[in-house]
Amino acid sequence: MEDSNQISDLCNLEKELLAPSRHVGKVLEKLFINKMVRAFNYWLKLSEEDFLKGNYVTDTAVKGIFLIDDIQDGSTVRREVPTAHLVYGVALTLNSALLNLSEASQKAFELIPNGVKPERT
């Protein structure tokens, strides 16, 4: 019984952490960036699977960036919708943004072909 309670608590925590991300995601659905990413694939010619993975990375990173940008700018609305940090608070919004950026970084590294090592500077 205790294990199911822990799993339920983790699911609720994840939902809570991702709430600001989902909030900003609704606003960003209309952005040009998703169309632009699809247009780049005209030249990149990625498989649909790789394209969707890359699009996920872009979408996830953009959500995190916008969440942080709204906090830094003190924005109150984004596209006529109250900003996430006003709805969910700064702390939860920052946590959600960092979770998004971490997830995007992790997924981006997974897209690097085996045997290719990024250069360290």
Secondary structure, DSSP 8 states (H G I E B T S, - for coil): -HHHHHHHHHHHHHHHHHHHHHHHHHHHTT-THHHHHHHHHHHH---HHHHHHHHHHHHHHHHHHHHHHHHHHT-SEETTEE-HHHHH-HHHHHHHHHHHHHHHHHHHHHTS-TT------
